């Protein structure tokens, strides 16, 4: 009798527990007061054509007129628009000190998962704003730019289900047969080489360069396929080897944190073992993996204020569309957590004694002097830094250098540090300093 009663009790407890977990029609988020996320965009998954992206983004702009704005940064070789969707709480005007973030995908036309992830991300952010607190906070505090394809011509030439690029790289390259991720100015190019390369530079590359030069992006990532790993600069090295030698930036610690953040939130990438390759922790230095010159990742860091990481999302470059919902499930958390890192480090304003902004003032951090950050025309700056104690100074032509400020950087948000510079009576002396 004792055993029978115990069995009845256990069955009752088990059934009650299962009803609570599964049968009451609610989720943990709902029980905690958070409604369900809207992911209706995952129904009937398919790859959006270039025209479909333009139509979708136009629809989102109409549906969310204060939060979504469509831009074109230029045109491809065959005249297709290089479309971008901006998402922010007020796209009419960026609030002072709101950092700019960008995701760029599909610069290799046959690497398509990232392209569709950014289309999903755009819909996710807009339809869940005001519903999911995490999304609301991110959109309120960040000016987000999503570019599904830098190479729409290559995409239109590619074939769904093809996991490898063909021998002639048809689809991977642009319509002129150029690999866009080898077409950017390189830090080791001579002046003569830069001149000759500029003469044949592709319109997609020029459009991206112009966009970067004219926009104070703080953080970025470019999405690729053919592996599962987060790769950080540099991609090239003064040693000019094919692989297996690290080439590290002055901000190696920051870049490792960026890469690990994406990888650690990705259930496959964090294992570091996929596609018959091994990457400890799911990350690698670009040059250690394999060297390349003229890449977009290095260009962002060397020629602008923007930090950029390459994210390889899938072993198969152009998997069947039926795989897209599972790819979204793998990447969603990583995409969100990576964007949040635009708020790490320090930020502030650089002004003169009359309160006017000082454009191109440089922010110097002790230990990172090789990478000064320049202020915008509004006097804004953002400097990504790892948590810890840092010593920071502002300098500008025609002004006395500021006093060095000791700043404690935490993980919570960017620490605000403003500078007010006094005019210099001795410009020549300032140059000598």
JOWO-V274244 format. One record per pair of residues at least 4 apart in sequence whose C-alpha atoms are under 6 Angstrom apart, sorted by the first residue. I is the first residue (numbers start at 1). GAP is how many residues later the second one is. If there is no record, write none. Layout:
i->{I	I}
gap->{GAP	GAP}
This chain:
i->{18	19	20	26	29	30	30	42	45	46	48	48	52	60	61	61	61	64	66	66	67	67	67	67	67	68	68	69	69	70	70	71	71	72	72	72	73	73	74	74	75	75	75	75	76	76	84	84	85	85	86	86	87	88	88	89	89	98	99	100	100	100	101	101	101	101	102	102	102	102	103	103	103	103	104	104	105	105	105	105	105	105	106	106	106	106	106	107	107	108	109	109	109	109	109	110	110	110	110	111	111	111	111	112	114	115	117	118	123	124	125	128	129	129	130	136	138	153	154	154	154	154	155	157	158	160	160	161	161	161	162	163	163	163	165	173	173	173	174	181	181	182	182	182	183	184	184	185	186	189	189	194	211	217	218	219	219	219	220	221	221	221	222	223	224	224	225	225	225	225	226	226	226	226	227	227	227	228	228	228	228	229	229	229	229	230	230	230	230	231	231	231	231	231	232	232	232	233	234	234	234	234	235	235	235	235	236	236	236	236	237	242	242	243	243	243	243	243	244	245	246	246	247	248	254	256	257	260	262	262	263	263	263	264	265	266	266	266	266	269	270	270	272	272	272	272	272	273	273	275	279	287	297	298	299	300	300	301	301	305	328	331	334	343	343	344	344	344	345	345	345	345	345	346	346	346	346	346	347	347	347	348	348	348	348	348	349	349	349	350	350	350	350	350	350	351	351	351	351	351	352	352	352	353	357	357	358	359	359	359	359	360	360	361	361	361	361	362	362	362	362	362	363	363	363	363	364	364	364	364	365	365	365	366	375	375	375	376	387	387	388	388	389	389	390	390	391	391	392	392	393	393	394	395	398	398	399	399	399	400	400	400}
gap->{4	4	4	4	5	4	5	283	276	275	4	5	4	4	4	7	8	4	24	25	20	21	22	23	24	18	19	16	17	14	15	12	13	10	11	12	9	134	8	133	4	5	6	7	4	128	62	63	60	61	58	59	57	51	55	50	51	44	43	43	117	118	43	116	118	119	42	43	44	118	43	117	118	119	43	118	9	10	43	44	117	118	5	6	9	43	44	43	44	64	42	45	46	62	63	45	48	61	62	113	114	206	207	206	109	33	4	30	4	4	4	4	6	7	6	4	4	22	17	18	19	20	16	14	13	158	160	157	158	159	156	153	154	155	4	4	5	6	4	114	115	111	112	113	111	110	111	109	108	4	5	4	4	89	88	87	88	123	88	87	88	89	88	88	87	88	87	88	89	92	88	89	90	91	85	87	88	41	84	85	86	40	53	54	83	29	53	80	81	52	53	54	55	79	53	54	77	53	13	14	52	64	51	52	56	57	51	55	56	57	10	48	49	44	45	46	47	48	44	43	41	42	40	4	132	4	4	4	72	76	6	7	19	6	69	4	64	65	68	13	11	12	6	7	8	9	10	4	5	40	4	4	11	4	4	4	6	5	6	68	4	4	4	70	71	40	69	70	38	39	40	64	69	36	37	68	69	70	34	35	69	32	33	68	69	70	30	31	69	7	8	29	68	69	70	4	5	6	7	69	4	68	69	69	21	22	21	16	17	18	20	14	15	13	14	34	35	10	11	12	32	33	9	10	30	31	5	8	28	29	4	26	27	25	4	5	6	4	22	23	20	21	18	19	16	17	14	15	12	13	9	11	8	6	26	29	23	24	25	22	23	24}
